[in-house]
Amino acid sequence: MTAPAVPAGAGGVVVARRQPGLLRQILRRPDGLAGAAILLVFTVLAVIPDILTGPLQTAITATGPRLAPPSVEFPLGTDELGRSMLNLTVHATRISMVIGLLATLVTVLIGAVLGIVSGYVGGRFDALVMRIADFFLVIPTFVLAIILTAIIRDVLGTGSREIFGIRLSLITIVVVIGITSWSSTARIIRSQTLSLKERAFVDRARVVGAGAGHIMRRHILPNVTNLIVANAVLTFAGAILTETTLSFVGLGDPFQPSWGQLLDAARTVGAPGLGAWWYFMPAGVGIVLVVFAFTLLGSALDAILNPKLQSRR
Amino acid sequence: MTDPAAIRGRRQWPLPKLADPTAPLLLVDDLAVRFRMPEGSVKAVDGVSFRLDDGEALGIAGESGCGKTTTALSLVRLLPANGRIKSGKVELFGIDLVPRTEQQLARYRWREISIVFQGAMNALNPVRRIGDAIAEPIEVRLGQSRDASRKRAGELLELVGIPRQRAAAYPHELSGGMRQRAMIAMALACDPAIVIGDEPTTALDVMVQAQILRLLEQLRRDLGLSLILITHDLSVIAETCDRVMVMYAGRVAEEGPVRRVFSAPRHPYTQKLLSAFPNIHADRRTLDVIPGMPPDLRNPPPGCRFAPRCPMAMPVCTEVVPPEVRFADGVRVACHLYPTADAATVAVPATPARGIGT
């Protein structure tokens, strides 16, 4: 053949017309853009709370008056110990976001691995995994989460030990969220895998001599990545809500202020009765905004990734 | 430019240990394939025999559902889960592949016999680059490093006429012809002795079809490949193959050198098939249609399977399976029109002489 002798990677590379990247597609849509913008703000808060509001205040380092309404010095008021609510809320953002992120990773990891393997391998393994998944889908998540938290706390202990620099109590919550929410991800990924494994390219790979592991990793996984991402977004919102609820009913870690923890503290102190709205509003608004942002992103992703909703071209 | 010698030299590795160097490349004898269906067993392939020599191209023709693809795929046992080889021999270099276990057989797949699948778009993973797809058999079958297999994938792309820079492209970024070329490159990845083309040019426009056929022709010459071309398009076979095997309802109707079979078809089915095909040189005329449908293979007619549709059917046709009659010009026909005694030679079920066209 008379292909020009151009070294690979040098000039003359044929640039293929490509669909714009997923991120760009998301940002083009108003819902995607809004969701991403809100999340960006909260991510910044979560990453650099110390720079924005100083180190986390404790009962000892608290400087303000008790339960003071918002003022110039304390824009969001103070709590019953005189700590700045702004400081607490921003630090709580970090904890909530970290738990949300870790729980999402755990959930999606379990869900994707079990979904792909179960769908591809099939047979008894599939039946077993799916019955377990059904169990978790049917049992009310929150009741199960409360029970599991208590059990896992017993097993792991409640001390201030740390694993990988994360307090044990947070890990407990992450594990609980992971256990209770992997099943829907697994089911979705499995159903997609079932249809993918019938496709000709999987047959071809098998003929060529690829093993099951190779096919799952190199053929199925890249094809369900979109699905995993879309699922992760929704799982993230759910994880933050679950964490909040668990903390609110007192199953969180009182030394780690998360949004749920703040709401719990507000309830304990009786902030609503005292009219101290600044105690619970910031955390509440934070939760609502983050969950809303993830929902917006989720709907944007759904519109982009779901071919049935697509009306491009 | 790629050094052709890097790819040529068909046997990059020695023959399999059990191989008999004097044996023909591929000898299929009395192959029978059954599909288990809820309604009963389907005799998809019933007593098919043929031979393929080094560098030869065999075309398998016939209408849909006559067992062309099943015959070819059963050579390396790539049948659907409900399909089984019931009896017969598939000898590659004199090694019978039928009794091999799945694991033993894997050694022959792609390394000795590879396949160009129909519908390149479906056979390529939409989210993987074609370079990686072509490198895959080299990696998993030959156990070569990622870099080495990528490099060879580039060479293979150039061999089939795609600039190696296009290895980074995704399937949807290539034209239909390019995708088919990529599929051919993939089939050549492990330097096989036999390439099976399963409708390799179907769904391509005529110009691209001609290009692909020319490419196959050229590769066969340059690499010393043997080809098995499955198609319902007789012109494709006429253009590329040395010999043609016309199948009907799971059996061989007629087999022989392409020129002999196409210029003087002996089996009524071959005659009908050819007259159902437009001829650019002949006068304008209405095309023939073969009335009726191929028989239900769960319960095929007892005698000749074509008898119910055959214009020349005789009483004996519906009762006795016609034996294969071999003629002096290398054609063998399974039809009662040619009694064994009248034929120039005795009936030989397998191993016809090599085609005139080679």
Contacts between the chains, C-beta under 8 A, distances in Angstrom:
chain1	res1	chain2	res2	distance
A	1	B	158	5.8
A	1	B	159	7.3
A	1	B	160	7.9
A	1	B	161	4.5
A	3	B	1	7.5
A	3	B	158	5.6
A	3	B	161	7.7
A	3	B	162	7.9
A	3	B	163	4.4
A	3	B	164	7.1
A	4	B	163	7.3
A	5	B	1	6.1
A	6	B	163	7.7
A	6	B	165	6.8
A	8	B	154	6.8
A	8	B	164	6.1
A	8	B	165	6.1
A	8	B	167	7.9
A	12	B	165	7.1
A	13	B	165	4.9
A	13	B	168	7.8
A	14	B	163	6.9
A	14	B	165	5.6
A	14	B	166	6.1
A	14	B	169	7.6
A	16	B	168	7.7
A	16	B	169	5.2
A	16	B	170	7.4
A	16	B	173	4.3
A	17	B	173	7.1
A	18	B	170	8.0
A	18	B	173	7.4
A	199	B	122	6.4
A	200	B	117	6.3
A	200	B	119	6.5
A	200	B	122	3.8
A	200	B	123	4.5
A	201	B	122	6.7
A	201	B	123	5.5
A	201	B	124	5.7
A	201	B	125	4.3
A	201	B	126	7.9
A	201	B	133	8.0
A	203	B	123	7.9
A	204	B	117	6.1
A	204	B	123	4.8
A	205	B	125	7.7
A	205	B	136	6.6
A	207	B	76	7.8
A	207	B	78	5.8
A	207	B	109	6.0
A	207	B	110	6.8
A	207	B	115	6.7
A	208	B	109	7.6
A	208	B	110	5.3
A	208	B	136	5.9
A	208	B	137	4.2
A	208	B	140	6.3
A	208	B	141	6.2
A	208	B	186	7.8
A	209	B	106	5.9
A	209	B	109	6.4
A	209	B	110	6.1
A	209	B	137	6.7
A	209	B	140	4.9
A	209	B	141	4.3
A	210	B	136	6.6
A	210	B	140	4.8
A	211	B	140	7.4
A	214	B	140	6.1
A	218	B	128	7.2
A	218	B	136	7.6
A	219	B	125	5.4
A	219	B	128	7.4
A	222	B	125	7.4
A	222	B	127	4.4
A	222	B	128	6.5
A	223	B	125	7.2
A	223	B	126	7.4
A	223	B	127	5.5
A	225	B	127	7.7
